[in-house]
Amino acid sequence: MSDDIINHPSHYTAGGIECIDAIEAALCKYTDPVDAWLTGQVVKYLWRAPLKGAYRVDVGKAKFYLDRLAARLDEKEKEERDNEKS
């Protein structure tokens, strides 16, 4: 596959699979759009980390989004517990 920086950048293709296709498949069961988006960002940055030349930066970005997702899940669980008490 040639490097089409807009439609098919090489740093989003590995093993003949484009990252966007893998993310779409991975997120098909998510019901919360923000959780899905955060998860997609994690996958995107981990996917491209060894391909773009900014490995440590992309891993750090993935961690940022994963931490945001974990914080959201913690907050949702707290709200559910609070609602059960009321």
PDB file of N, CA, C and O in Angstrom:
ATOM      1  N   MET A   1       0.852  -1.179   0.000  1.00  0.00           N
ATOM      2  CA  MET A   1       0.000   0.000   0.000  1.00  0.00           C
ATOM      3  C   MET A   1       0.891   1.234   0.000  1.00  0.00           C
ATOM      4  O   MET A   1       1.778   1.357   0.845  1.00  0.00           O
ATOM      5  N   SER A   2       0.667   2.140  -0.929  1.00  0.00           N
ATOM      6  CA  SER A   2       1.472   3.352  -0.978  1.00  0.00           C
ATOM      7  C   SER A   2       1.067   4.290   0.152  1.00  0.00           C
ATOM      8  O   SER A   2      -0.042   4.210   0.680  1.00  0.00           O
ATOM      9  N   ASP A   3       1.983   5.173   0.510  1.00  0.00           N
ATOM     10  CA  ASP A   3       1.727   6.079   1.623  1.00  0.00           C
ATOM     11  C   ASP A   3       0.926   7.282   1.140  1.00  0.00           C
ATOM     12  O   ASP A   3       1.480   8.220   0.568  1.00  0.00           O
ATOM     13  N   ASP A   4      -0.367   7.246   1.374  1.00  0.00           N
ATOM     14  CA  ASP A   4      -1.266   8.364   1.098  1.00  0.00           C
ATOM     15  C   ASP A   4      -1.494   9.026   2.450  1.00  0.00           C
ATOM     16  O   ASP A   4      -2.319   8.560   3.236  1.00  0.00           O
ATOM     17  N   ILE A   5      -0.781  10.095   2.725  1.00  0.00           N
ATOM     18  CA  ILE A   5      -0.741  10.720   4.047  1.00  0.00           C
ATOM     19  C   ILE A   5      -2.123  11.143   4.546  1.00  0.00           C
ATOM     20  O   ILE A   5      -2.321  11.255   5.756  1.00  0.00           O
ATOM     21  N   ILE A   6      -3.073  11.378   3.657  1.00  0.00           N
ATOM     22  CA  ILE A   6      -4.419  11.784   4.062  1.00  0.00           C
ATOM     23  C   ILE A   6      -5.331  10.578   4.267  1.00  0.00           C
ATOM     24  O   ILE A   6      -5.937  10.435   5.328  1.00  0.00           O
ATOM     25  N   ASN A   7      -5.431   9.726   3.277  1.00  0.00           N
ATOM     26  CA  ASN A   7      -6.406   8.638   3.312  1.00  0.00           C
ATOM     27  C   ASN A   7      -5.876   7.315   3.863  1.00  0.00           C
ATOM     28  O   ASN A   7      -6.636   6.543   4.446  1.00  0.00           O
ATOM     29  N   HIS A   8      -4.606   7.051   3.687  1.00  0.00           N
ATOM     30  CA  HIS A   8      -4.029   5.775   4.121  1.00  0.00           C
ATOM     31  C   HIS A   8      -2.592   5.961   4.593  1.00  0.00           C
ATOM     32  O   HIS A   8      -1.675   5.394   3.999  1.00  0.00           O
ATOM     33  N   PRO A   9      -2.374   6.747   5.656  1.00  0.00           N
ATOM     34  CA  PRO A   9      -0.995   6.965   6.100  1.00  0.00           C
ATOM     35  C   PRO A   9      -0.360   5.665   6.589  1.00  0.00           C
ATOM     36  O   PRO A   9      -1.009   4.856   7.251  1.00  0.00           O
ATOM     37  N   SER A  10       0.899   5.479   6.258  1.00  0.00           N
ATOM     38  CA  SER A  10       1.582   4.227   6.605  1.00  0.00           C
ATOM     39  C   SER A  10       1.650   4.004   8.110  1.00  0.00           C
ATOM     40  O   SER A  10       1.684   2.858   8.559  1.00  0.00           O
ATOM     41  N   HIS A  11       1.670   5.086   8.902  1.00  0.00           N
ATOM     42  CA  HIS A  11       1.744   4.900  10.353  1.00  0.00           C
ATOM     43  C   HIS A  11       0.397   4.479  10.956  1.00  0.00           C
ATOM     44  O   HIS A  11       0.290   4.341  12.174  1.00  0.00           O
ATOM     45  N   TYR A  12      -0.616   4.275  10.134  1.00  0.00           N
ATOM     46  CA  TYR A  12      -1.887   3.713  10.597  1.00  0.00           C
ATOM     47  C   TYR A  12      -2.189   2.378   9.938  1.00  0.00           C
ATOM     48  O   TYR A  12      -3.317   1.889  10.000  1.00  0.00           O
ATOM     49  N   THR A  13      -1.184   1.791   9.308  1.00  0.00           N
ATOM     50  CA  THR A  13      -1.364   0.491   8.669  1.00  0.00           C
ATOM     51  C   THR A  13      -0.272  -0.447   9.158  1.00  0.00           C
ATOM     52  O   THR A  13       0.915  -0.135   9.074  1.00  0.00           O
ATOM     53  N   ALA A  14      -0.683  -1.587   9.662  1.00  0.00           N
ATOM     54  CA  ALA A  14       0.275  -2.596  10.123  1.00  0.00           C
ATOM     55  C   ALA A  14      -0.287  -3.973   9.805  1.00  0.00           C
ATOM     56  O   ALA A  14      -1.461  -4.249  10.052  1.00  0.00           O
ATOM     57  N   GLY A  15       0.540  -4.808   9.268  1.00  0.00           N
ATOM     58  CA  GLY A  15       0.092  -6.159   8.953  1.00  0.00           C
ATOM     59  C   GLY A  15      -1.032  -6.202   7.934  1.00  0.00           C
ATOM     60  O   GLY A  15      -1.824  -7.144   7.915  1.00  0.00           O
ATOM     61  N   GLY A  16      -1.103  -5.180   7.083  1.00  0.00           N
ATOM     62  CA  GLY A  16      -2.139  -5.152   6.053  1.00  0.00           C
ATOM     63  C   GLY A  16      -3.495  -4.680   6.554  1.00  0.00           C
ATOM     64  O   GLY A  16      -4.474  -4.717   5.809  1.00  0.00           O
ATOM     65  N   ILE A  17      -3.569  -4.238   7.801  1.00  0.00           N
ATOM     66  CA  ILE A  17      -4.826  -3.781   8.395  1.00  0.00           C
ATOM     67  C   ILE A  17      -4.689  -2.306   8.745  1.00  0.00           C
ATOM     68  O   ILE A  17      -3.681  -1.888   9.315  1.00  0.00           O
ATOM     69  N   GLU A  18      -5.689  -1.529   8.407  1.00  0.00           N
ATOM     70  CA  GLU A  18      -5.667  -0.121   8.799  1.00  0.00           C
ATOM     71  C   GLU A  18      -6.254   0.030  10.191  1.00  0.00           C
ATOM     72  O   GLU A  18      -7.229  -0.630  10.552  1.00  0.00           O
ATOM     73  N   CYS A  19      -5.646   0.900  10.951  1.00  0.00           N
ATOM     74  CA  CYS A  19      -6.048   1.156  12.319  1.00  0.00           C
ATOM     75  C   CYS A  19      -7.533   1.505  12.419  1.00  0.00           C
ATOM     76  O   CYS A  19      -8.226   1.017  13.312  1.00  0.00           O
ATOM     77  N   ILE A  20      -8.016   2.333  11.520  1.00  0.00           N
ATOM     78  CA  ILE A  20      -9.417   2.765  11.583  1.00  0.00           C
ATOM     79  C   ILE A  20     -10.376   1.582  11.476  1.00  0.00           C
ATOM     80  O   ILE A  20     -11.428   1.579  12.115  1.00  0.00           O
ATOM     81  N   ASP A  21     -10.024   0.583  10.677  1.00  0.00           N
ATOM     82  CA  ASP A  21     -10.861  -0.612  10.547  1.00  0.00           C
ATOM     83  C   ASP A  21     -10.830  -1.442  11.823  1.00  0.00           C
ATOM     84  O   ASP A  21     -11.856  -1.970  12.254  1.00  0.00           O
ATOM     85  N   ALA A  22      -9.657  -1.555  12.422  1.00  0.00           N
ATOM     86  CA  ALA A  22      -9.536  -2.296  13.678  1.00  0.00           C
ATOM     87  C   ALA A  22     -10.304  -1.599  14.798  1.00  0.00           C
ATOM     88  O   ALA A  22     -10.975  -2.252  15.597  1.00  0.00           O
ATOM     89  N   ILE A  23     -10.203  -0.271  14.854  1.00  0.00           N
ATOM     90  CA  ILE A  23     -10.924   0.479  15.885  1.00  0.00           C
ATOM     91  C   ILE A  23     -12.425   0.337  15.697  1.00  0.00           C
ATOM     92  O   ILE A  23     -13.160   0.122  16.661  1.00  0.00           O
ATOM     93  N   GLU A  24     -12.873   0.457  14.472  1.00  0.00           N
ATOM     94  CA  GLU A  24     -14.307   0.314  14.198  1.00  0.00           C
ATOM     95  C   GLU A  24     -14.823  -1.035  14.685  1.00  0.00           C
ATOM     96  O   GLU A  24     -15.887  -1.104  15.301  1.00  0.00           O
ATOM     97  N   ALA A  25     -14.091  -2.094  14.419  1.00  0.00           N
ATOM     98  CA  ALA A  25     -14.502  -3.420  14.867  1.00  0.00           C
ATOM     99  C   ALA A  25     -14.452  -3.532  16.392  1.00  0.00           C
ATOM    100  O   ALA A  25     -15.333  -4.132  17.007  1.00  0.00           O
ATOM    101  N   ALA A  26     -13.417  -2.951  16.991  1.00  0.00           N
ATOM    102  CA  ALA A  26     -13.252  -3.055  18.441  1.00  0.00           C
ATOM    103  C   ALA A  26     -14.328  -2.294  19.203  1.00  0.00           C
ATOM    104  O   ALA A  26     -14.669  -2.676  20.322  1.00  0.00           O
ATOM    105  N   LEU A  27     -14.865  -1.236  18.629  1.00  0.00           N
ATOM    106  CA  LEU A  27     -15.798  -0.373  19.351  1.00  0.00           C
ATOM    107  C   LEU A  27     -17.262  -0.657  19.058  1.00  0.00           C
ATOM    108  O   LEU A  27     -18.133   0.045  19.571  1.00  0.00           O
ATOM    109  N   CYS A  28     -17.553  -1.654  18.258  1.00  0.00           N
ATOM    110  CA  CYS A  28     -18.928  -1.874  17.791  1.00  0.00           C
ATOM    111  C   CYS A  28     -19.911  -2.187  18.920  1.00  0.00           C
ATOM    112  O   CYS A  28     -21.117  -2.040  18.722  1.00  0.00           O
ATOM    113  N   LYS A  29     -19.452  -2.603  20.070  1.00  0.00           N
ATOM    114  CA  LYS A  29     -20.365  -2.944  21.172  1.00  0.00           C
ATOM    115  C   LYS A  29     -20.439  -1.868  22.246  1.00  0.00           C
ATOM    116  O   LYS A  29     -21.170  -2.027  23.224  1.00  0.00           O
ATOM    117  N   TYR A  30     -19.707  -0.790  22.087  1.00  0.00           N
ATOM    118  CA  TYR A  30     -19.757   0.289  23.074  1.00  0.00           C
ATOM    119  C   TYR A  30     -21.089   1.026  22.958  1.00  0.00           C
ATOM    120  O   TYR A  30     -21.567   1.288  21.854  1.00  0.00           O
ATOM    121  N   THR A  31     -21.683   1.357  24.102  1.00  0.00           N
ATOM    122  CA  THR A  31     -22.937   2.105  24.091  1.00  0.00           C
ATOM    123  C   THR A  31     -22.727   3.571  24.453  1.00  0.00           C
ATOM    124  O   THR A  31     -23.529   4.422  24.067  1.00  0.00           O
ATOM    125  N   ASP A  32     -21.671   3.874  25.182  1.00  0.00           N
ATOM    126  CA  ASP A  32     -21.375   5.255  25.565  1.00  0.00           C
ATOM    127  C   ASP A  32     -20.392   5.829  24.549  1.00  0.00           C
ATOM    128  O   ASP A  32     -19.276   5.328  24.419  1.00  0.00           O
ATOM    129  N   PRO A  33     -20.794   6.872  23.830  1.00  0.00           N
ATOM    130  CA  PRO A  33     -19.917   7.396  22.770  1.00  0.00           C
ATOM    131  C   PRO A  33     -18.605   7.978  23.283  1.00  0.00           C
ATOM    132  O   PRO A  33     -17.591   7.900  22.589  1.00  0.00           O
ATOM    133  N   VAL A  34     -18.599   8.553  24.472  1.00  0.00           N
ATOM    134  CA  VAL A  34     -17.357   9.115  25.003  1.00  0.00           C
ATOM    135  C   VAL A  34     -16.405   7.995  25.395  1.00  0.00           C
ATOM    136  O   VAL A  34     -15.207   8.079  25.125  1.00  0.00           O
ATOM    137  N   ASP A  35     -16.922   6.947  26.029  1.00  0.00           N
ATOM    138  CA  ASP A  35     -16.086   5.789  26.351  1.00  0.00           C
ATOM    139  C   ASP A  35     -15.504   5.190  25.075  1.00  0.00           C
ATOM    140  O   ASP A  35     -14.329   4.825  25.031  1.00  0.00           O
ATOM    141  N   ALA A  36     -16.324   5.091  24.048  1.00  0.00           N
ATOM    142  CA  ALA A  36     -15.858   4.540  22.768  1.00  0.00           C
ATOM    143  C   ALA A  36     -14.760   5.412  22.179  1.00  0.00           C
ATOM    144  O   ALA A  36     -13.743   4.903  21.708  1.00  0.00           O
ATOM    145  N   TRP A  37     -14.961   6.724  22.204  1.00  0.00           N
ATOM    146  CA  TRP A  37     -13.965   7.639  21.632  1.00  0.00           C
ATOM    147  C   TRP A  37     -12.645   7.546  22.393  1.00  0.00           C
ATOM    148  O   TRP A  37     -11.577   7.464  21.785  1.00  0.00           O
ATOM    149  N   LEU A  38     -12.720   7.559  23.725  1.00  0.00           N
ATOM    150  CA  LEU A  38     -11.493   7.458  24.520  1.00  0.00           C
ATOM    151  C   LEU A  38     -10.773   6.141  24.221  1.00  0.00           C
ATOM    152  O   LEU A  38      -9.551   6.122  24.077  1.00  0.00           O
ATOM    153  N   THR A  39     -11.516   5.055  24.128  1.00  0.00           N
ATOM    154  CA  THR A  39     -10.920   3.756  23.823  1.00  0.00           C
ATOM    155  C   THR A  39     -10.275   3.764  22.438  1.00  0.00           C
ATOM    156  O   THR A  39      -9.184   3.226  22.254  1.00  0.00           O
ATOM    157  N   GLY A  40     -10.947   4.369  21.479  1.00  0.00           N
ATOM    158  CA  GLY A  40     -10.396   4.472  20.132  1.00  0.00           C
ATOM    159  C   GLY A  40      -9.089   5.248  20.114  1.00  0.00           C
ATOM    160  O   GLY A  40      -8.165   4.900  19.379  1.00  0.00           O
ATOM    161  N   GLN A  41      -9.010   6.300  20.923  1.00  0.00           N
ATOM    162  CA  GLN A  41      -7.778   7.077  21.008  1.00  0.00           C
ATOM    163  C   GLN A  41      -6.641   6.223  21.578  1.00  0.00           C
ATOM    164  O   GLN A  41      -5.509   6.290  21.098  1.00  0.00           O
ATOM    165  N   VAL A  42      -6.943   5.430  22.592  1.00  0.00           N
ATOM    166  CA  VAL A  42      -5.921   4.547  23.179  1.00  0.00           C
ATOM    167  C   VAL A  42      -5.398   3.589  22.114  1.00  0.00           C
ATOM    168  O   VAL A  42      -4.189   3.439  21.938  1.00  0.00           O
ATOM    169  N   VAL A  43      -6.321   2.945  21.408  1.00  0.00           N
ATOM    170  CA  VAL A  43      -5.923   1.991  20.367  1.00  0.00           C
ATOM    171  C   VAL A  43      -5.101   2.702  19.294  1.00  0.00           C
ATOM    172  O   VAL A  43      -4.063   2.195  18.870  1.00  0.00           O
ATOM    173  N   LYS A  44      -5.562   3.873  18.853  1.00  0.00           N
ATOM    174  CA  LYS A  44      -4.873   4.614  17.794  1.00  0.00           C
ATOM    175  C   LYS A  44      -3.431   4.913  18.170  1.00  0.00           C
ATOM    176  O   LYS A  44      -2.517   4.658  17.386  1.00  0.00           O
ATOM    177  N   TYR A  45      -3.223   5.454  19.366  1.00  0.00           N
ATOM    178  CA  TYR A  45      -1.871   5.842  19.746  1.00  0.00           C
ATOM    179  C   TYR A  45      -0.968   4.635  19.989  1.00  0.00           C
ATOM    180  O   TYR A  45       0.224   4.687  19.685  1.00  0.00           O
ATOM    181  N   LEU A  46      -1.514   3.563  20.529  1.00  0.00           N
ATOM    182  CA  LEU A  46      -0.692   2.360  20.701  1.00  0.00           C
ATOM    183  C   LEU A  46      -0.378   1.725  19.356  1.00  0.00           C
ATOM    184  O   LEU A  46       0.720   1.208  19.147  1.00  0.00           O
ATOM    185  N   TRP A  47      -1.332   1.763  18.456  1.00  0.00           N
ATOM    186  CA  TRP A  47      -1.151   1.185  17.117  1.00  0.00           C
ATOM    187  C   TRP A  47      -0.017   1.876  16.381  1.00  0.00           C
ATOM    188  O   TRP A  47       0.851   1.219  15.807  1.00  0.00           O
ATOM    189  N   ARG A  48      -0.024   3.203  16.397  1.00  0.00           N
ATOM    190  CA  ARG A  48       0.945   3.938  15.589  1.00  0.00           C
ATOM    191  C   ARG A  48       2.281   4.157  16.288  1.00  0.00           C
ATOM    192  O   ARG A  48       3.245   4.585  15.653  1.00  0.00           O
ATOM    193  N   ALA A  49       2.354   3.871  17.585  1.00  0.00           N
ATOM    194  CA  ALA A  49       3.573   4.160  18.357  1.00  0.00           C
ATOM    195  C   ALA A  49       4.854   3.632  17.694  1.00  0.00           C
ATOM    196  O   ALA A  49       5.809   4.394  17.551  1.00  0.00           O
ATOM    197  N   PRO A  50       4.908   2.373  17.291  1.00  0.00           N
ATOM    198  CA  PRO A  50       6.157   1.901  16.689  1.00  0.00           C
ATOM    199  C   PRO A  50       6.294   2.250  15.204  1.00  0.00           C
ATOM    200  O   PRO A  50       7.329   1.980  14.595  1.00  0.00           O
ATOM    201  N   LEU A  51       5.260   2.845  14.628  1.00  0.00           N
ATOM    202  CA  LEU A  51       5.248   3.091  13.186  1.00  0.00           C
ATOM    203  C   LEU A  51       5.553   4.533  12.801  1.00  0.00           C
ATOM    204  O   LEU A  51       5.945   4.790  11.663  1.00  0.00           O
ATOM    205  N   LYS A  52       5.383   5.474  13.714  1.00  0.00           N
ATOM    206  CA  LYS A  52       5.489   6.883  13.363  1.00  0.00           C
ATOM    207  C   LYS A  52       6.803   7.514  13.799  1.00  0.00           C
ATOM    208  O   LYS A  52       7.148   8.601  13.335  1.00  0.00           O
ATOM    209  N   GLY A  53       7.530   6.858  14.671  1.00  0.00           N
ATOM    210  CA  GLY A  53       8.804   7.413  15.097  1.00  0.00           C
ATOM    211  C   GLY A  53       8.743   8.239  16.362  1.00  0.00           C
ATOM    212  O   GLY A  53       9.715   8.908  16.712  1.00  0.00           O
ATOM    213  N   ALA A  54       7.625   8.206  17.051  1.00  0.00           N
ATOM    214  CA  ALA A  54       7.477   8.943  18.315  1.00  0.00           C
ATOM    215  C   ALA A  54       6.939   7.983  19.367  1.00  0.00           C
ATOM    216  O   ALA A  54       5.939   8.267  20.027  1.00  0.00           O
ATOM    217  N   TYR A  55       7.607   6.851  19.517  1.00  0.00           N
ATOM    218  CA  TYR A  55       7.104   5.758  20.356  1.00  0.00           C
ATOM    219  C   TYR A  55       6.716   6.223  21.746  1.00  0.00           C
ATOM    220  O   TYR A  55       5.585   5.999  22.177  1.00  0.00           O
ATOM    221  N   ARG A  56       7.630   6.867  22.455  1.00  0.00           N
ATOM    222  CA  ARG A  56       7.368   7.278  23.837  1.00  0.00           C
ATOM    223  C   ARG A  56       6.251   8.311  23.914  1.00  0.00           C
ATOM    224  O   ARG A  56       5.433   8.268  24.832  1.00  0.00           O
ATOM    225  N   VAL A  57       6.207   9.228  22.971  1.00  0.00           N
ATOM    226  CA  VAL A  57       5.157  10.248  22.949  1.00  0.00           C
ATOM    227  C   VAL A  57       3.795   9.601  22.729  1.00  0.00           C
ATOM    228  O   VAL A  57       2.835   9.923  23.428  1.00  0.00           O
ATOM    229  N   ASP A  58       3.705   8.692  21.764  1.00  0.00           N
ATOM    230  CA  ASP A  58       2.424   8.049  21.484  1.00  0.00           C
ATOM    231  C   ASP A  58       1.975   7.154  22.637  1.00  0.00           C
ATOM    232  O   ASP A  58       0.779   7.084  22.921  1.00  0.00           O
ATOM    233  N   VAL A  59       2.889   6.478  23.300  1.00  0.00           N
ATOM    234  CA  VAL A  59       2.523   5.682  24.478  1.00  0.00           C
ATOM    235  C   VAL A  59       2.007   6.608  25.581  1.00  0.00           C
ATOM    236  O   VAL A  59       1.038   6.279  26.267  1.00  0.00           O
ATOM    237  N   GLY A  60       2.645   7.749  25.748  1.00  0.00           N
ATOM    238  CA  GLY A  60       2.177   8.721  26.736  1.00  0.00           C
ATOM    239  C   GLY A  60       0.784   9.242  26.418  1.00  0.00           C
ATOM    240  O   GLY A  60      -0.035   9.421  27.319  1.00  0.00           O
ATOM    241  N   LYS A  61       0.515   9.484  25.145  1.00  0.00           N
ATOM    242  CA  LYS A  61      -0.819   9.931  24.743  1.00  0.00           C
ATOM    243  C   LYS A  61      -1.850   8.840  25.001  1.00  0.00           C
ATOM    244  O   LYS A  61      -2.949   9.121  25.479  1.00  0.00           O
ATOM    245  N   ALA A  62      -1.500   7.604  24.688  1.00  0.00           N
ATOM    246  CA  ALA A  62      -2.413   6.484  24.959  1.00  0.00           C
ATOM    247  C   ALA A  62      -2.725   6.402  26.448  1.00  0.00           C
ATOM    248  O   ALA A  62      -3.874   6.186  26.834  1.00  0.00           O
ATOM    249  N   LYS A  63      -1.711   6.574  27.279  1.00  0.00           N
ATOM    250  CA  LYS A  63      -1.910   6.537  28.731  1.00  0.00           C
ATOM    251  C   LYS A  63      -2.827   7.665  29.178  1.00  0.00           C
ATOM    252  O   LYS A  63      -3.687   7.457  30.033  1.00  0.00           O
ATOM    253  N   PHE A  64      -2.657   8.861  28.613  1.00  0.00           N
ATOM    254  CA  PHE A  64      -3.522   9.991  28.940  1.00  0.00           C
ATOM    255  C   PHE A  64      -4.990   9.623  28.709  1.00  0.00           C
ATOM    256  O   PHE A  64      -5.831   9.833  29.583  1.00  0.00           O
ATOM    257  N   TYR A  65      -5.293   9.075  27.532  1.00  0.00           N
ATOM    258  CA  TYR A  65      -6.676   8.723  27.210  1.00  0.00           C
ATOM    259  C   TYR A  65      -7.164   7.545  28.045  1.00  0.00           C
ATOM    260  O   TYR A  65      -8.334   7.506  28.428  1.00  0.00           O
ATOM    261  N   LEU A  66      -6.295   6.592  28.329  1.00  0.00           N
ATOM    262  CA  LEU A  66      -6.687   5.468  29.169  1.00  0.00           C
ATOM    263  C   LEU A  66      -6.988   5.925  30.591  1.00  0.00           C
ATOM    264  O   LEU A  66      -7.945   5.456  31.207  1.00  0.00           O
ATOM    265  N   ASP A  67      -6.179   6.832  31.108  1.00  0.00           N
ATOM    266  CA  ASP A  67      -6.444   7.391  32.438  1.00  0.00           C
ATOM    267  C   ASP A  67      -7.779   8.130  32.463  1.00  0.00           C
ATOM    268  O   ASP A  67      -8.521   8.029  33.440  1.00  0.00           O
ATOM    269  N   ARG A  68      -8.091   8.868  31.405  1.00  0.00           N
ATOM    270  CA  ARG A  68      -9.386   9.562  31.325  1.00  0.00           C
ATOM    271  C   ARG A  68     -10.533   8.568  31.314  1.00  0.00           C
ATOM    272  O   ARG A  68     -11.549   8.773  31.979  1.00  0.00           O
ATOM    273  N   LEU A  69     -10.371   7.489  30.558  1.00  0.00           N
ATOM    274  CA  LEU A  69     -11.403   6.457  30.505  1.00  0.00           C
ATOM    275  C   LEU A  69     -11.588   5.820  31.873  1.00  0.00           C
ATOM    276  O   LEU A  69     -12.721   5.640  32.321  1.00  0.00           O
ATOM    277  N   ALA A  70     -10.507   5.478  32.537  1.00  0.00           N
ATOM    278  CA  ALA A  70     -10.585   4.860  33.866  1.00  0.00           C
ATOM    279  C   ALA A  70     -11.261   5.800  34.860  1.00  0.00           C
ATOM    280  O   ALA A  70     -12.066   5.357  35.680  1.00  0.00           O
ATOM    281  N   ALA A  71     -10.945   7.080  34.797  1.00  0.00           N
ATOM    282  CA  ALA A  71     -11.574   8.059  35.692  1.00  0.00           C
ATOM    283  C   ALA A  71     -13.076   8.151  35.424  1.00  0.00           C
ATOM    284  O   ALA A  71     -13.868   8.253  36.360  1.00  0.00           O
ATOM    285  N   ARG A  72     -13.468   8.117  34.154  1.00  0.00           N
ATOM    286  CA  ARG A  72     -14.902   8.133  33.809  1.00  0.00           C
ATOM    287  C   ARG A  72     -15.603   6.917  34.366  1.00  0.00           C
ATOM    288  O   ARG A  72     -16.698   7.023  34.919  1.00  0.00           O
ATOM    289  N   LEU A  73     -14.981   5.763  34.225  1.00  0.00           N
ATOM    290  CA  LEU A  73     -15.598   4.533  34.735  1.00  0.00           C
ATOM    291  C   LEU A  73     -15.712   4.569  36.252  1.00  0.00           C
ATOM    292  O   LEU A  73     -16.723   4.144  36.810  1.00  0.00           O
ATOM    293  N   ASP A  74     -14.685   5.073  36.918  1.00  0.00           N
ATOM    294  CA  ASP A  74     -14.742   5.224  38.379  1.00  0.00           C
ATOM    295  C   ASP A  74     -15.897   6.143  38.772  1.00  0.00           C
ATOM    296  O   ASP A  74     -16.632   5.846  39.714  1.00  0.00           O
ATOM    297  N   GLU A  75     -16.060   7.251  38.061  1.00  0.00           N
ATOM    298  CA  GLU A  75     -17.129   8.206  38.362  1.00  0.00           C
ATOM    299  C   GLU A  75     -18.503   7.581  38.121  1.00  0.00           C
ATOM    300  O   GLU A  75     -19.424   7.792  38.909  1.00  0.00           O
ATOM    301  N   LYS A  76     -18.646   6.823  37.051  1.00  0.00           N
ATOM    302  CA  LYS A  76     -19.920   6.142  36.772  1.00  0.00           C
ATOM    303  C   LYS A  76     -20.257   5.157  37.884  1.00  0.00           C
ATOM    304  O   LYS A  76     -21.402   5.092  38.331  1.00  0.00           O
ATOM    305  N   GLU A  77     -19.264   4.391  38.331  1.00  0.00           N
ATOM    306  CA  GLU A  77     -19.499   3.430  39.412  1.00  0.00           C
ATOM    307  C   GLU A  77     -19.897   4.150  40.703  1.00  0.00           C
ATOM    308  O   GLU A  77     -20.776   3.684  41.427  1.00  0.00           O
ATOM    309  N   LYS A  78     -19.260   5.270  40.988  1.00  0.00           N
ATOM    310  CA  LYS A  78     -19.581   6.046  42.174  1.00  0.00           C
ATOM    311  C   LYS A  78     -21.010   6.564  42.085  1.00  0.00           C
ATOM    312  O   LYS A  78     -21.752   6.495  43.065  1.00  0.00           O
ATOM    313  N   GLU A  79     -21.406   7.077  40.931  1.00  0.00           N
ATOM    314  CA  GLU A  79     -22.774   7.568  40.745  1.00  0.00           C
ATOM    315  C   GLU A  79     -23.782   6.444  40.922  1.00  0.00           C
ATOM    316  O   GLU A  79     -24.829   6.650  41.536  1.00  0.00           O
ATOM    317  N   GLU A  80     -23.490   5.263  40.399  1.00  0.00           N
ATOM    318  CA  GLU A  80     -24.394   4.130  40.549  1.00  0.00           C
ATOM    319  C   GLU A  80     -24.546   3.735  42.013  1.00  0.00           C
ATOM    320  O   GLU A  80     -25.653   3.452  42.472  1.00  0.00           O
ATOM    321  N   ARG A  81     -23.432   3.715  42.747  1.00  0.00           N
ATOM    322  CA  ARG A  81     -23.498   3.391  44.178  1.00  0.00           C
ATOM    323  C   ARG A  81     -24.307   4.439  44.924  1.00  0.00           C
ATOM    324  O   ARG A  81     -25.130   4.099  45.774  1.00  0.00           O
ATOM    325  N   ASP A  82     -24.080   5.715  44.613  1.00  0.00           N
ATOM    326  CA  ASP A  82     -24.823   6.794  45.254  1.00  0.00           C
ATOM    327  C   ASP A  82     -26.314   6.702  44.958  1.00  0.00           C
ATOM    328  O   ASP A  82     -27.142   6.944  45.836  1.00  0.00           O
ATOM    329  N   ASN A  83     -26.652   6.354  43.729  1.00  0.00           N
ATOM    330  CA  ASN A  83     -28.060   6.215  43.350  1.00  0.00           C
ATOM    331  C   ASN A  83     -28.719   5.044  44.055  1.00  0.00           C
ATOM    332  O   ASN A  83     -29.902   5.112  44.390  1.00  0.00           O
ATOM    333  N   GLU A  84     -27.973   3.969  44.287  1.00  0.00           N
ATOM    334  CA  GLU A  84     -28.514   2.810  44.999  1.00  0.00           C
ATOM    335  C   GLU A  84     -28.812   3.137  46.454  1.00  0.00           C
ATOM    336  O   GLU A  84     -29.732   2.576  47.050  1.00  0.00           O
ATOM    337  N   LYS A  85     -28.028   4.048  47.024  1.00  0.00           N
ATOM    338  CA  LYS A  85     -28.210   4.439  48.421  1.00  0.00           C
ATOM    339  C   LYS A  85     -29.420   5.340  48.609  1.00  0.00           C
ATOM    340  O   LYS A  85     -30.003   5.370  49.693  1.00  0.00           O
ATOM    341  N   SER A  86     -29.813   6.087  47.555  1.00  0.00           N
ATOM    342  CA  SER A  86     -30.904   7.042  47.710  1.00  0.00           C
ATOM    343  C   SER A  86     -32.256   6.402  47.551  1.00  0.00           C
ATOM    344  O   SER A  86     -33.277   7.081  47.654  1.00  0.00           O
TER     345      SER A  86
END
